[in-house]
Amino acid sequence: TGLDETDKITNRRDVIITAFAEPGNRVEAVVNGQIVGTQVSNGPLSIPITLPGPGTHFITLIALDEAGNPSVATAPIVVTVDETAPASLTTA
């Protein structure tokens, strides 16, 4: 959200992470080291998560196969939640 859709700055805590994993794999969304969402893959995934609040958050994904073997975590997606309103405007 905001002025730039690519800057990873938002005022929303509820976001959807999209990914793709092998069918049958369980994908865990991890924010700041805590699992916040899980979905079993049947192709493309859309995992809804809630970010904990204002500040910078690191989101990674881990896939687990049916035997429970984890993949290497993805590179982190860094997202900043900014809920601060802009300063008041003044007129001349």
C-alpha positions in Angstrom: 0.0 0.0 0.0 1.1 3.6 -0.1 2.6 5.6 -2.9 4.9 2.9 -4.2 3.8 -0.6 -4.6 7.4 -1.9 -4.7 9.0 -0.3 -1.7 7.7 -2.9 0.8 6.3 -0.2 3.1 2.7 -0.5 4.1 0.2 0.6 6.6 -1.5 -2.8 6.7 -0.7 -5.6 9.1 -2.7 -8.2 7.2 -0.9 -9.3 4.0 -0.9 -12.2 1.7 2.3 -14.0 0.8 2.3 -15.8 -2.6 4.6 -18.7 -3.4 4.9 -22.0 -5.2 6.0 -25.3 -3.7 5.8 -29.0 -4.8 2.3 -30.5 -4.3 1.9 -32.0 -0.9 4.6 -29.9 0.8 3.6 -27.9 3.9 4.8 -24.3 3.6 5.3 -22.3 6.8 5.4 -18.5 6.7 7.8 -17.2 9.4 7.8 -13.6 10.6 10.7 -12.5 12.9 11.4 -16.1 13.7 7.8 -17.0 14.6 5.5 -19.2 12.4 2.5 -17.2 11.6 0.9 -19.1 8.7 0.9 -22.6 7.2 -0.6 -24.0 4.0 -0.3 -27.3 2.2 0.7 -26.8 -1.4 -1.4 -27.9 -4.3 0.3 -25.5 -6.7 0.4 -21.8 -6.2 0.0 -20.6 -2.6 -1.6 -17.5 -1.1 -0.8 -17.5 2.7 -2.6 -14.8 4.7 -0.5 -13.5 7.6 -0.8 -10.8 10.2 2.3 -8.8 10.9 2.8 -8.0 14.6 2.7 -4.2 14.4 4.6 -1.1 13.4 8.2 -1.6 12.5 10.4 -3.7 10.2 9.6 -7.4 9.8 11.5 -10.2 8.2 9.4 -12.8 6.4 10.7 -16.1 5.2 9.1 -19.3 3.9 10.1 -22.9 4.7 8.7 -26.0 2.9 8.5 -29.3 4.6 8.0 -32.5 2.6 5.6 -35.2 3.6 8.4 -36.8 5.7 8.8 -33.5 7.6 12.2 -32.7 6.0 12.6 -28.9 5.9 13.9 -26.9 3.0 16.4 -24.1 3.3 14.5 -20.9 4.2 13.9 -18.4 1.5 15.8 -15.1 1.5 13.9 -12.8 3.8 11.4 -10.3 2.5 11.8 -7.2 4.5 8.5 -5.3 5.1 8.0 -2.2 7.1 4.6 -1.4 8.7 4.2 2.4 9.0 1.0 3.4 10.8 2.2 7.0 11.6 0.1 9.7 10.0 1.9 12.5 8.2 2.5 15.8 9.9 -0.3 18.4 9.7 -0.3 20.6 6.7 -0.3 24.3 6.9 -1.4 26.8 4.4 0.3 30.1 3.4 
